[in-house]
Amino acid sequence: MTPGLDHAAALHAAAAPAGVDTEGAEIIKIGDNAFYRLPHQIVARVSRPGRTAAFKEVAVARWLARLDVPAARVLDELDQPIQVNDRYVTFWQELPPHH
C-alpha cells in the first residue's frame, strides 16, 4: 500500500482482514471522517490522513458501553482502530432511524 490512500481504499484494506463485508458500501457522509453504511447494520468511519482521534473515540465508546449508557457502539469483537497507512478505520453498529 502507498501513502495517501483514499478513504474508499482504506476502508476495503481494513475490512478484508477484519472479516467485515463491504459489498455495496454506501457513502453516508464525508466530513472530518468518511462514513460508510455496510451490510449487516455496520457503519465504518475512515479518518482523514494523520488524524488519530479514532483511538479516543473507540475508548470512550467502550467506556460508555460498560456503563450501559445509550450511545453509539463500536464493534467489540474487532481490535480497533485499524490503521491503514496514514488513516484509521473504525466499525460501529448502525443506529436505528432517529431524530
Secondary structure as the mmCIF struct_conf table of DSSP 4:
data_model
#
loop_
_struct_conf.conf_type_id
_struct_conf.id
_struct_conf.beg_label_comp_id
_struct_conf.beg_label_asym_id
_struct_conf.beg_label_seq_id
_struct_conf.end_label_comp_id
_struct_conf.end_label_asym_id
_struct_conf.end_label_seq_id
TURN_TY1_P TURN_TY1_P1 PRO A 3 GLY A 4
HELX_RH_AL_P HELX_RH_AL_P1 HIS A 7 ALA A 18
TURN_TY1_P TURN_TY1_P2 GLY A 19 GLY A 19
TURN_TY1_P TURN_TY1_P3 GLU A 23 GLY A 24
STRN STRN1 GLU A 26 ILE A 30
BEND BEND1 GLY A 31 ASP A 32
STRN STRN2 ASN A 33 LEU A 38
TURN_TY1_P TURN_TY1_P4 PRO A 39 GLN A 41
STRN STRN3 ILE A 42 SER A 47
HELX_LH_PP_P HELX_LH_PP_P1 ARG A 48 ARG A 48
TURN_TY1_P TURN_TY1_P5 PRO A 49 GLY A 50
HELX_RH_AL_P HELX_RH_AL_P2 ALA A 53 ARG A 66
TURN_TY1_P TURN_TY1_P6 LEU A 67 ASP A 68
BEND BEND2 ALA A 71 ALA A 71
STRN STRN4 VAL A 74 VAL A 74
TURN_TY1_P TURN_TY1_P7 ASP A 76 GLU A 77
BEND BEND3 LEU A 78 LEU A 78
BEND BEND4 GLN A 80 PRO A 81
STRN STRN5 ILE A 82 VAL A 84
TURN_TY1_P TURN_TY1_P8 ASN A 85 ASP A 86
STRN STRN6 ARG A 87 GLN A 93
HELX_LH_PP_P HELX_LH_PP_P2 GLU A 94 PRO A 96
BEND BEND5 PRO A 97 PRO A 97
#
